[in-house]
């Protein structure tokens, strides 16, 4: 599990990258994390300068208190201020370390998507590739009871829950007129790092899926990965 500081850093990076397209690459997010790290490094430099000055001032106050020239309450106030400055420095150093970890995680995920979970060759008879749709008919049976295995893979790989947008039948599928009772929709762009990793895992397990790179009128409302065999029209 990521700690609270790491989760907060991810939220900051997502905010920095919010103007990017849905088909974000890990390079975009690494750049955003790098910007966050640079801002923290600049802040750290000024904090350390302030801390150094406050430490020197505190030493002088101690001497003056010992000589009876300054009230002890002033020394206590300075000690409290110094403690706050030290806490701020440590917090900023932690944000920098979290930035480094996030960048490493993103690069590791990209490597995993490109190597550990490669796409099945297009010559595979079970794979249909079109500009907007990638369809894999699978080598094994699928049911909603198998979803926990996919969720476990995703959580172990990315440290977060599988972003499902529909598990089984939904109002959207009722409106479109499709039987989605034994399928799952995942809100990931198939060309994203997480999308490619999920596709690679599904193929490695022989699980059928459809990956939509864009909306398809009357079929898909937007980019997503449909786990399971293609939905049939409701009778």
N, C-alpha and C positions, 0 to 999 in steps of 0.2 A: 504494500500500500504506500502511496506517496504521502508525505507529510503535508500539513496545511500550507507551509511556505511554498512548497513545490506546486501545489494546486493553484495557489494565488498567482504564482509566476506564469503558469500556463494560461490562466485567465487574462493576465496582462498581455501576453504574446498574442492571444486570439484577438484582443481589442486592437492591438497595433496592426494586425493583419486583416482586420475586418473589411477593408476596402478591396481585398483581393477577390478574384473569381472563385466560384465553388470548386473548380478543379485546381485547388491549391497544390503546389508541390512542397515537399519537405524543404526545398531550397528557400522558398518564401518564408516559411516558419523559422528556419535557422537564421535567416537575415533579421527577422523580427526579434528573435531571442538575442541576437548579437547587438541590436540597437538597445535593448533593455540592459544588457550587460555593460555596454559603453556608458549609458546614463548612470548606472550604479557606480561604475569605476570613477567617473567624474565627481559624483557626490562623495564617494569615499575619500578622495584626495582632500576635499575641503573639510570633511569631518575630522580626518586625522590631523590636519593643521590646527583646527580648533581645539582638538583634544590635547595636543602637545602644549598649546598656550595655556589651557586650563590647568594642566598638570603642573606647569611651572608656577603659575599663580598660586595654586594650592600649597606648594612647598613654601612659598614666600609667606602666605598667611599663617601657616603653622609656626614659622619662626616668629612672626609678629605676635601671635597668641601666646607663645612661650615667654615672650618678653613683656607681656601684659599691655601691649599697645593696641590690640584689636580684640573685640569681644568674641567669645567662643561661638556664639550663634552665627556669626558671619562665616566662620570656618565650616560649620555644619552645613550651611546653605551651599557653600562652594563644593563640599564633598558630595552633596546630593546632585548638584548640577553635573559634576564630573561623572558620577555613576550613570546619569542619563546619556551623556555623551558617549560613554563606553558602550552602552546598550545599543545606541544608534549605529555605532561603528560595526558592532558584531552583526546587527541585522542586515546592514548593507553588504558586508562580506558574505553573509548567508545567501543573499539574493544573487550575488555574483556566482557563488558555487552552484546554486540552483540553475542559473542560466547555462553554466557549463554542462551540467547533468542533462538538462533538457535538450541542448544541442546534440550531445552524445546519443541520447535516446532517439532523437529524430533521425540521425544519420544511421543508427543501427537498424531502425525500422525500415529505412529506405533500402539498406543492404539486404535485409531479410526479404523484402518484397521483390527485389531484383534477382536474388540468388536462391534463397531457401524455398521460396514459393513461386517458381517460374510458371508462366502460362504454358498450358499444353500446346504442343505444336499445332499450327493451323491445319496440318494434314490429317489430324485426328478425325476419324469419321463421326465422333460424337460432338464435334465442335463446329458451330456455325458462326462466322464472323461477318458482320456488316458494319457500315460506318457508325450507326447509332446503337446497334444491338449486338451483344455477344451472347450466344446461346450454347450451353453445354448440357447435353442430354443425360450425362451421368452413367455410372457403371454399377450403381447400387440403388436399393430402394430408399425412399425418404419419407419420413413422417414428422409431425411436430414433436414427437417424443425424442427425436435426435437433436433438437435445437440446443439442448444443454451442452452437448459436445462442442458445438460451434461457439456458444457463448464462453465456454471455458477457454477455448483456444484464443479468442479475441482478448479476453481479460488478461490472460497470461502474457500475451504478446504486447499489448498496449497499455495495460494497467487501468482499463476503464471498461464499462459495460458495452455490449454490442448495441449500437444505436438503432434498434428496431422501430419502424414506423407503423407496421401492421403485422400482427401475429394471428393468422387465420383470417376469417371473413371480417370485413370492415364496411363502414357505410360508403366509403369511396368505391370499393369493389361492387357493392350492391348497385350503386349509381351507374358504374361502368358496365354492369351486367356480367361479371366474371365470378366463377367459383374459385375462391381463394382459401377455402377451408383448410387445406393441407399445405399452405405455403406461408412464407415469411418475407416481408419487405424490410430491407435494411437501408437506412438513409445515409448512404455513402456513394460518392461519385466513383465509378469503377476505375478511373484513371488516377485517383488519389493514392497516397502511400497505403493507407488503411484499406482502401478498396481493392488494390492490387494484391495485398496480402491475403485478404479474405477470399478473393477469387482463386488465388493459388491454393489455399487450404481446401476449399470446396472441391477443386479439381483433384487434389491429392487424395481426397477421401471418396472420390467418385460420386459426389453429391450434385444433382442437377441444379442448374440455375440459369437465370437470364440477367444480363447486366445492361442497363439502359444508360447511355451517355447523355441523353436529352429526352425531353418529353415526346411522346408519340401519341397523337390525337386518338382518343378512344381506347388507348391501351395503357399508357403510362403518363402520369401527371408531371414527371420530372426525372432527373437522374437518380437511379437507385439500383440496388442489387436484389433481385427476386430469388429467394432460395426455395427450390422445389421445382416440380415439373410445370410447364406452362399452364396457366389457368384456362379452363374451358368455359364457354358461354353457359350461363345459367339456363336451365330448361324451363 
